[in-house]
């Protein structure tokens, strides 16, 4: 795949960094050398990810998130071969 991932991407449709076309692909996030499956938003240039804090929500029903700082590597996951 020749496409590159954006510097910043969010899964929240209300965010200005939401990109539905990119999110249709299977995207992986490697944070500090470990694969993460719970990332809500990331920024490569600033070096952070946002992850949900359990099932806790704010008064508007949005999940509460925390920002973790470190090395962020987004990548396209390879499609699994058909059996």
BALOKE-870873 format. One record per residue: x, z, y of N, C-alpha, C, O, CB in turn. Coordinates in steps of 0.2 Angstrom, whole numbers, always signed. Atoms other than C-alpha are relative to their C-alpha. Glycine has a CB too. Example, Ala and Ser with C-alpha at 12.3 -4.5 7.8 and 13.67 -1.06 7.14 Angstrom:
+-------+-------+-------+-------+-------+-------+-------+-------+-------+-------+-------+-------+-------+-------+-------+
!  n.xx !  n.zz !  n.yy ! ca.xx ! ca.zz ! ca.yy !  c.xx !  c.zz !  c.yy !  o.xx !  o.zz !  o.yy ! cb.xx ! cb.zz ! cb.yy !
+-------+-------+-------+-------+-------+-------+-------+-------+-------+-------+-------+-------+-------+-------+-------+
!    +4 !    +0 !    -6 !   +62 !   +39 !   -22 !    +4 !    +0 !    +6 !    +9 !    +3 !    +5 !    -5 !    +6 !    +0 !
!    -4 !    -1 !    -6 !   +68 !   +36 !    -5 !    -4 !    +3 !    +5 !    -1 !    +4 !   +11 !    +2 !    -7 !    +2 !
+-------+-------+-------+-------+-------+-------+-------+-------+-------+-------+-------+-------+-------+-------+-------+
end
This chain:
+-------+-------+-------+-------+-------+-------+-------+-------+-------+-------+-------+-------+-------+-------+-------+
!  n.xx !  n.zz !  n.yy ! ca.xx ! ca.zz ! ca.yy !  c.xx !  c.zz !  c.yy !  o.xx !  o.zz !  o.yy ! cb.xx ! cb.zz ! cb.yy !
+-------+-------+-------+-------+-------+-------+-------+-------+-------+-------+-------+-------+-------+-------+-------+
!    +4 !    +0 !    -6 !    +0 !    +0 !    +0 !    +5 !    +0 !    +6 !    +9 !    +4 !    +7 !    -5 !    +6 !    +0 !
!    -5 !    +0 !    -6 !    +8 !    -5 !   +17 !    -3 !    +4 !    +6 !    +1 !    +4 !   +10 !    +0 !    -7 !    +1 !
!    +2 !    -4 !    -6 !    -3 !    +6 !   +28 !    +4 !    +6 !    +0 !    +7 !    +9 !    -4 !    -8 !    +1 !    -1 !
!    -3 !    -6 !    -1 !    +5 !   +21 !   +36 !    -6 !    +5 !    +2 !   -11 !    +3 !    +5 !    +5 !    -1 !    +5 !
!    +4 !    -5 !    -2 !    -4 !   +37 !   +38 !    +1 !    +2 !    +8 !    +6 !    +2 !   +10 !    +0 !    +7 !    -4 !
!    -1 !    -2 !    -7 !    -8 !   +43 !   +56 !    +4 !    +7 !    +1 !    +4 !   +11 !    -4 !    -7 !    +1 !    +3 !
!    -3 !    -6 !    -1 !    +2 !   +57 !   +64 !    -4 !    +6 !    -1 !    -2 !   +12 !    -3 !    +4 !    +0 !    +7 !
!    +5 !    -5 !    +0 !   -13 !   +68 !   +65 !    -7 !    -2 !    -3 !    -9 !    -8 !    -1 !    -1 !    +3 !    +7 !
!    +6 !    +2 !    +4 !   -29 !   +68 !   +54 !    -4 !    +6 !    -1 !    -1 !   +11 !    -3 !    +2 !    -4 !    -6 !
!    +5 !    -6 !    +2 !   -44 !   +79 !   +52 !    -6 !    -3 !    -4 !    -8 !    -9 !    -4 !    -3 !    +3 !    +7 !
!    +6 !    +2 !    +5 !   -58 !   +79 !   +39 !    -7 !    +2 !    +4 !   -12 !    +0 !    +1 !    +0 !    +4 !    -6 !
!    +6 !    -1 !    -3 !   -71 !   +85 !   +52 !    -2 !    -5 !    +5 !    +2 !    -8 !    +9 !    +2 !    +7 !    +5 !
!    +3 !    +6 !    -4 !   -82 !   +71 !   +59 !    +0 !    +1 !    +7 !    +0 !    -4 !   +11 !    -6 !    -2 !    -3 !
!    +0 !    -2 !    -7 !   -83 !   +80 !   +76 !    +7 !    +0 !    +3 !    +7 !    -1 !   +10 !    -3 !    +6 !    +1 !
!    -7 !    +0 !    -3 !   -64 !   +79 !   +79 !    +2 !    -6 !    +2 !    +0 !   -12 !    -1 !    +5 !    +3 !    -6 !
!    -3 !    +6 !    -2 !   -56 !   +66 !   +89 !    +5 !    -3 !    -4 !    +7 !    -9 !    -4 !    +3 !    +0 !    +7 !
!    -5 !    +3 !    +5 !   -43 !   +64 !   +75 !    -3 !    -2 !    -7 !    +1 !    -3 !   -11 !    +5 !    +6 !    -1 !
!    +3 !    +2 !    +6 !   -56 !   +60 !   +62 !    +0 !    -8 !    -1 !    -1 !   -11 !    +4 !    -8 !    +2 !    +0 !
!    +0 !    +7 !    +1 !   -54 !   +43 !   +54 !    -2 !    -2 !    -7 !    +1 !    -1 !   -12 !    +8 !    -3 !    +1 !
!    +3 !    +1 !    +6 !   -66 !   +38 !   +41 !    +3 !    -5 !    -5 !    +4 !    -5 !   -11 !    -7 !    -2 !    +1 !
!    -3 !    +5 !    +4 !   -57 !   +22 !   +35 !    +6 !    +3 !    -3 !    +7 !    +1 !    -9 !    +2 !    -6 !    +5 !
!    -6 !    -3 !    +3 !   -41 !   +32 !   +32 !    -2 !    +5 !    -6 !    +1 !    +5 !   -11 !    +5 !    +3 !    +5 !
!    +2 !    -5 !    +5 !   -50 !   +46 !   +23 !    -4 !    -3 !    -6 !    -4 !    +1 !   -11 !    -5 !    +5 !    +3 !
!    +3 !    +3 !    +6 !   -58 !   +34 !   +10 !    +5 !    -1 !    -5 !    +4 !    -2 !   -11 !    -3 !    -7 !    +2 !
!    -5 !    +0 !    +5 !   -41 !   +33 !    +2 !    +2 !    +7 !    -2 !    +0 !   +12 !    +1 !    +6 !    -3 !    +3 !
!    -2 !    -6 !    +3 !   -34 !   +46 !    -9 !    +6 !    +3 !    +3 !   +12 !    +0 !    +2 !    +1 !    +0 !    -8 !
!    -6 !    -2 !    -4 !   -22 !   +56 !    +3 !    +2 !    +7 !    -3 !    -2 !   +11 !    -4 !    -2 !    +0 !    +7 !
!    -3 !    -6 !    +2 !   -11 !   +70 !    -3 !    +4 !    +3 !    +6 !    +7 !    -1 !   +10 !    +5 !    -1 !    -6 !
!    -4 !    -4 !    -5 !    -2 !   +83 !    +8 !    +5 !    +4 !    -3 !    +3 !    +8 !    -7 !    -5 !    +4 !    +5 !
!    -5 !    -4 !    +2 !   +14 !   +90 !    +4 !    +3 !    +5 !    +6 !    +5 !    +2 !   +11 !    +6 !    -4 !    -3 !
!    -2 !    -5 !    -5 !   +18 !  +106 !   +14 !    +5 !    +5 !    -3 !    +4 !    +8 !    -7 !    -7 !    +4 !    +2 !
!    -5 !    -4 !    +2 !   +34 !  +115 !   +13 !    +2 !    -2 !    -8 !    +4 !    +3 !   -11 !    -1 !    +7 !    +1 !
!    -2 !    +2 !    +7 !   +38 !  +105 !    -4 !    -6 !    +1 !    -5 !    -4 !    +0 !   -11 !    +6 !    +4 !    -2 !
!    +5 !    -1 !    +5 !   +21 !  +110 !   -12 !    -6 !    -4 !    +2 !    -8 !    -5 !    +8 !    -2 !    +8 !    +0 !
!    +6 !    +4 !    -1 !    +6 !   +99 !   -14 !    -6 !    +5 !    +2 !    -7 !   +10 !    -2 !    -2 !    -4 !    -6 !
!    +6 !    -4 !    -2 !   -10 !  +106 !    -5 !    -6 !    -4 !    -1 !    -6 !   -10 !    +1 !    +1 !    +3 !    +7 !
!    +7 !    +3 !    +1 !   -28 !  +102 !    -9 !    -5 !    +3 !    +5 !   -11 !    +0 !    +5 !    -2 !    +0 !    -7 !
!    +5 !    -3 !    -4 !   -36 !  +113 !    +4 !    +1 !    -1 !    +8 !    -1 !    +3 !   +12 !    +0 !    +7 !    -1 !
!    -2 !    +1 !    -7 !   -30 !  +105 !   +20 !    -6 !    -3 !    +4 !    -9 !    -8 !    +2 !    +6 !    -5 !    +1 !
!    +5 !    +3 !    -4 !   -43 !  +102 !   +34 !    +2 !    -5 !    +5 !    -1 !    -9 !    +7 !    -4 !    +6 !    +3 !
!    -3 !    +4 !    -5 !   -32 !   +95 !   +47 !    +8 !    +0 !    +0 !   +11 !    +6 !    -2 !    -2 !    +2 !    +7 !
!    -7 !    -1 !    +0 !   -13 !   +91 !   +49 !    +3 !    -4 !    +6 !    -1 !    -8 !    +9 !    +3 !    -3 !    -7 !
!    -4 !    +4 !    -5 !    +0 !   +85 !   +62 !    +7 !    +0 !    -2 !   +10 !    +6 !    -3 !    -1 !    +4 !    +7 !
!    -7 !    +0 !    +3 !   +16 !   +79 !   +56 !    +5 !    +1 !    +6 !   +10 !    +5 !    +5 !    +1 !    -7 !    -2 !
!    -5 !    -1 !    -5 !   +25 !   +78 !   +73 !    +1 !    +7 !    +3 !    +6 !   +10 !    +5 !    -2 !    -4 !    +6 !
!    -1 !    -7 !    -2 !   +21 !   +96 !   +78 !    +1 !    +5 !    -6 !    +3 !   +11 !    -5 !    -7 !    +2 !    +3 !
!    -2 !    -4 !    +6 !   +23 !  +102 !   +60 !    -5 !    +6 !    -2 !    -3 !   +12 !    -3 !    +7 !    +3 !    +0 !
!    +5 !    -5 !    +2 !    +7 !  +111 !   +55 !    -6 !    -3 !    -4 !    -7 !    -9 !    -3 !    -3 !    +4 !    +7 !
!    +6 !    +2 !    +4 !    -8 !  +111 !   +44 !    -6 !    +5 !    +2 !    -4 !   +11 !    +3 !    +1 !    -1 !    -8 !
!    +5 !    -5 !    -1 !   -25 !  +120 !   +46 !    -4 !    +0 !    -7 !    -6 !    -5 !   -10 !    -5 !    -2 !    +5 !
!    +3 !    -1 !    +6 !   -33 !  +127 !   +30 !    -6 !    +5 !    +1 !    -5 !    +9 !    +5 !    +5 !    +3 !    -5 !
!    +6 !    -4 !    +0 !   -50 !  +136 !   +27 !    +2 !    +7 !    -2 !    +7 !    +8 !    -7 !    -5 !    -3 !    -4 !
!    -1 !    -7 !    +3 !   -50 !  +155 !   +25 !    -6 !    +2 !    -4 !   -11 !    +4 !    -2 !    +0 !    +5 !    +7 !
!    +5 !    -1 !    +4 !   -60 !  +157 !   +10 !    -7 !    -3 !    +1 !    -7 !    -9 !    +3 !    -1 !    +8 !    -1 !
!    +7 !    +3 !    -1 !   -79 !  +154 !   +12 !    -3 !    +3 !    +7 !    -9 !    +2 !    +8 !    -5 !    +2 !    -5 !
!    +2 !    -3 !    -6 !   -79 !  +163 !   +29 !    -2 !    -6 !    +5 !    +1 !   -11 !    +6 !    +5 !    +4 !    +3 !
!    +2 !    +5 !    -5 !   -89 !  +153 !   +43 !    -1 !    +4 !    +6 !    -2 !   +10 !    +7 !    -6 !    -3 !    -3 !
!    +1 !    -3 !    -6 !   -91 !  +156 !   +61 !    -8 !    +0 !    +2 !   -11 !    -2 !    -3 !    +4 !    -4 !    +6 !
!    +7 !    +0 !    -2 !  -108 !  +158 !   +70 !    -3 !    -6 !    +0 !   -10 !    -7 !    +0 !    -1 !    +4 !    +6 !
!    +3 !    +6 !    +1 !  -111 !  +140 !   +70 !    +0 !    -4 !    -6 !    -2 !    -9 !    -7 !    +4 !    -5 !    +5 !
!    +0 !    +3 !    +7 !  -108 !  +137 !   +52 !    +6 !    -3 !    -2 !    +7 !    -6 !    -7 !    -6 !    -4 !    -1 !
!    -7 !    +3 !    +2 !   -90 !  +130 !   +53 !    +4 !    +4 !    -3 !    +4 !   +10 !    -2 !    +3 !    -3 !    +7 !
!    -5 !    -4 !    +3 !   -77 !  +136 !   +42 !    +5 !    +2 !    +4 !    +8 !    -1 !    +9 !    +3 !    -4 !    -6 !
!    -6 !    -3 !    -4 !   -64 !  +148 !   +49 !    +6 !    -3 !    -3 !    +7 !    -3 !    -9 !    +0 !    +7 !    +0 !
!    -6 !    +3 !    +2 !   -47 !  +140 !   +48 !    +6 !    +4 !    +3 !    +6 !    +7 !    +8 !    +1 !    -7 !    +2 !
!    -6 !    -2 !    -2 !   -29 !  +146 !   +50 !    +5 !    -5 !    +1 !    +5 !   -10 !    -3 !    +3 !    +6 !    -4 !
!    -5 !    +5 !    -1 !   -14 !  +136 !   +56 !    +6 !    +3 !    -3 !    +9 !    +8 !    -2 !    +1 !    -2 !    +8 !
!    -7 !    -2 !    +4 !    +2 !  +136 !   +45 !    +5 !    -5 !    +3 !    +4 !   -11 !    +3 !    -1 !    +0 !    -8 !
!    -5 !    +4 !    -2 !   +18 !  +130 !   +52 !    +5 !    -2 !    -5 !    +7 !    +3 !    -9 !    +3 !    +3 !    +7 !
!    -5 !    +2 !    +5 !   +31 !  +120 !   +42 !    +0 !    -7 !    +0 !    -2 !   -11 !    +4 !    -2 !    +3 !    -7 !
!    -1 !    +7 !    +1 !   +36 !  +103 !   +36 !    -6 !    -3 !    -4 !    -8 !    -1 !    -9 !    +7 !    -1 !    -4 !
!    +6 !    +3 !    +2 !   +21 !   +92 !   +33 !    +2 !    -8 !    -2 !    +5 !   -11 !    +2 !    -5 !    +0 !    +5 !
!    -1 !    +6 !    +3 !   +22 !   +76 !   +22 !    -6 !    -3 !    -3 !    -8 !    -2 !    -8 !    +6 !    +0 !    -5 !
!    +6 !    +3 !    +3 !    +6 !   +66 !   +20 !    +2 !    -7 !    -4 !    +7 !   -10 !    -2 !    -5 !    -2 !    +6 !
!    -2 !    +6 !    +4 !    +6 !   +52 !    +7 !    -6 !    -3 !    -3 !   -11 !    +1 !    -4 !    +5 !    +1 !    -5 !
!    +6 !    +3 !    +4 !    -6 !   +40 !    -2 !    +2 !    +2 !    -7 !    +7 !    +0 !   -10 !    -1 !    -7 !    +1 !
!    -1 !    -1 !    +7 !    -8 !   +46 !   -20 !    -1 !    -7 !    -4 !    -5 !   -11 !    -2 !    -5 !    +5 !    -2 !
!    +0 !    +6 !    +4 !    -6 !   +32 !   -33 !    -7 !    +1 !    -4 !    -9 !    +6 !    -6 !    +6 !    +0 !    -5 !
!    +7 !    +0 !    +4 !   -23 !   +27 !   -41 !    +2 !    +1 !    -7 !    +7 !    -1 !   -10 !    -3 !    -7 !    +1 !
!    -1 !    -1 !    +7 !   -24 !   +33 !   -59 !    -2 !    -6 !    -4 !    -7 !   -10 !    -2 !    -5 !    +6 !    -2 !
!    +1 !    +6 !    +4 !   -23 !   +19 !   -72 !    -7 !    +1 !    -4 !    -8 !    +6 !    -6 !    +6 !    -1 !    -5 !
!    +6 !    +0 !    +4 !   -39 !   +14 !   -80 !    +1 !    +0 !    -8 !    +6 !    -3 !   -10 !    -5 !    -6 !    +2 !
!    -1 !    -1 !    +7 !   -41 !   +19 !   -98 !    -3 !    -5 !    -4 !    -3 !    -5 !   -10 !    -3 !    +7 !    -3 !
+-------+-------+-------+-------+-------+-------+-------+-------+-------+-------+-------+-------+-------+-------+-------+
end
